[in-house]
Amino acid sequence: MIFCETHVFHTQVEFDDLDAGGVVHHPKYLHFLERARTRAMNDAGCSYADSMKAGVAFVIAEVRAKYLRPLRYEEKITVLTRCVAIRRSSLKVFQAIV
């Protein structure tokens, strides 16, 4: 798999993702995105663990989010991940939770 292709990651909302109101607390969405991004990299043959051993780290510099509706307990979600730009020292990744 090539990292610039759309990667599909399936998961579901667990109890520890919820806030007191019973919906996913907004920072938890970033956890779903991070899991999907590292899985996409691993599936593309770019292990995050191997990168760290080689002294290469990935830092999230910017996030733009638009929340359309809340996620609830046990809801199944799919995270789509696609690398849209590769530069000398950065990657630009588009992700969507559907």
N, C-alpha and C positions, 0 to 999 in steps of 0.2 A: 504494500500500500504506500502511496505517496502522500505526504502530509498536506499537500495542496488540494487533495480530493476531500470531499465532505466525509467526515468520520461520524458514525452514529454510536451513541452511548446510551444504553437503557438503564434506568434505575427507578427507584420509587421513594416517596417521601416517608421517612421514618419518624417515630415519636419524638426523638431528640432534635429534629429539625423544626419543631413547632414552638411558637411563642405561647403566652398565656391565653391568647384568644383562639388558639386551635388552628392557626394558619402558619405557613412557613415564614419565619422571621427574615426580613429582607437581606441581611448579610449571609444567610445560609444559601442563598442562590449562588453566591460566589463559590461556595464549597462544591456545589454540583458542577459548576463550570470548570473549576480547577481539576476535579477528578476526571472530567471528560477530556480536558486538554492534555493531561499527563498520559491518559490512556491512548489518545490519538498519537502522541509522540512515541510512546512505546510500540504501538502497532505499526508505526512507520519506520521502526528500527532505530529510533533515537531515544534510548533509555535515559530517563531523568537521572537515575542513580549513576549510570556510566558518565553522564555529562558532569555531574558533581565531582566524581573521582578525577576527572580530567581538568577540573578547575573552572568549568563553565557553569554559570548559574543563570537562571531565568528570573527576572524581576518584573512584576506587573507594574507598569508605569502609569497606565490610564485605563479606566473602565467607564463605559457609557452604558447605562441601563435604562430600559423602559419596562415598567411593570404593568402588564395588561390585566392580570387578575391573580388572586391569591392561589397558592397551592395548598392542598389539605392532606391530612394523614392518609397514608397508603395509596395516594394518587400515583399512578405510573407516569413517568416522564421520559422523554427522549431529549438528549442534548446533541445538537448538531454542531460540529466544529470544523472550521476550514481556515487554513492559512491563506490569507489574501495578499500578503506582501512579505518578501524576504529581503532584508537589507544586510549590509555588512555586519552590523552588530545588533540587529533587532528583527523581530517578527511581528507582524500584525495579524491577529487572529479574530475571525468573526465567529461568534457562537450564538445559538438560539436554543431556548428551552421550549419544547413543544409537547 
